[in-house]
Amino acid sequence: MAAMKPRTGDGPMEVVREQRKLVMRIPTDGGGRLVVELNDEEAQELKDALDGVIKVA
């Protein structure tokens, strides 16, 4: 039987490239991770959208 590991949202947000896509893992409240797959175009659109709302200190 496989060991049971607790699912927690602890840990950093991470993005890795897998072949022709980017995989982003975001820790969530209540445990677990939100996993989002993006291609390069979608990642650029996300970056542009975030740049429009983030204040640079």
N, C-alpha and C positions, 0 to 999 in steps of 0.2 A: 504494500500500500504506500502511496506517495505521502510524503510529509506535508502536513497542512501548514501553510504559511499565512500569517495574517495579512489582509489587504489594507494598506494604509495609504493615505494621500501624502505621506511624508516623502521628502526627497525633492530634488530639483526638477524644474521643467527641462526637458531635453528634446533635441531635434537631431535626427540622424538621416543620412542619405542611404537609401536602399534602391539600387539600380536606377530607375528613372523617376523616383518619387522621393519626397521628404516625409518622414514619419515624426510627428510631434506628439510627445506625451506630456500631459498636463495633470499634476496632482489635483484631486478634487476634494471638497469638503465631504466628510462622511466616509472617506476611504476610497480607494481605487484610483484609477487614472483615466482621463479622457484621452483617447488616441485618435489623432486626425491625420489622414494621409493627404498630401498636397503635391501637385506638380509645380514646376518652377513658376509658371504663370500665376497660379493661385497664390503661391507664397509671396510673389511680388505685389499682388493686389492686397494681401493681408498687411504687408509691410507698409504700403502706401496709406491704407486706411488707419493703421495705428499711428503712423507719423503725423496724421492730421489731427489727432486728439491728445497726443502725449506732449506734455510740457517738458522741455529740456531745461534742467536746472543749471 
